[in-house]
Amino acid sequence: MRVNVIITTFNRINLTRICLETLLQTTGPQCGITVVDNASSDGTIPYLETMAARSDRIKIYRLARNMGVSVGVNLGLAVADADYHVKLDNDIELRKPGWLEEMIAIAGGNP
């Protein structure tokens, strides 16, 4: 089972850092992470590039201008081959290991 978590960003590096780092801590290797950045200018891009270099689970896509959340999510859906897709805002802090598996079990049990 492959899962793609899509996060769109536009600045707010402090929140993106918490979201991405807790996502990595609470999910396993079946979880790919697609980050679509809407032309951030606050240091988000270098941070994301550093994180992507550390983990092959993270893929970064940069938009030339802020196209909004909907465009970012649609791009994330288009580029990732997965059985399930989960959209997260970049201000989410994940605290419970296994949260993703619980969501997949619920979704899988309700076709």
Summary of the structure (lengths in Angstrom):
residues: 111
radius of gyration: 13.4
end to end distance: 15.5
largest distance: 41.9
contacts: 325
relative contact order: 0.28
helix: 41%
strand: 23%
